[in-house]
Amino acid sequence: MICNNQGVFVTATDTGTGKTTLAIQLAAALTQRGTRVRARKPVESGCQRSEAGELIPADATALQLAAGGYEPLNQVAPYRLEAAISPARAAAIEGVDLHIEALHRACMKGVEPEDFLLVEGAGGFYSPLASDGLNADLASRLGLPMIILAPDRLGVIGHILLTLEAAKRRGLRVAGVVLNRLPDPDRPAQLDNLAELTALAEDIPFFTAASAADLPTLATGFAAQLTR
């Protein structure tokens, strides 16, 4: 576990929550504050092949640039998989030996005590990440505070509370939960997940992103909170 380093583990309740968008904004906000960010997306599935046959990790490439672009992409994203499914399943299909310990080492490579380590997981907190573990297992090894992204939709309260319970059982601190309001024509007008969650989990900071335009402001706030 990290003892002297600042950092954050960006995770989610599910896939497609806007986790990567917030991680990119956070890396940029930290960099603008003069913080040296070590961005890590240790494994990325769903990579496209270049004309030369190289797997290109789009999420990690954006993270690398947002963090200042000074680290080689192989250090930001050492494990790349083609199938657009969980990394654990994609690795099994593609014959890649993928273990939590290797992902942990990849996250820590090159990180100095004065650096800020920003790690983005893949999928939800309890999604399979390697042959021997979940995103939660990597988060536990790193011991970083977490930001949890969740879609602001009907039914998400149970998913968030389960994720918070899982984090608590592992002794992980939650820096905040972001309710990301993704396009949803069937969203009930009376829905107020923020109010209900605030009442149910009073010790957790909850935030709402009503649109993608709110994410940079949230990222700036998290950057200030995590580096003070």
Disulfide bonds with the S-S distance in Angstrom:
none
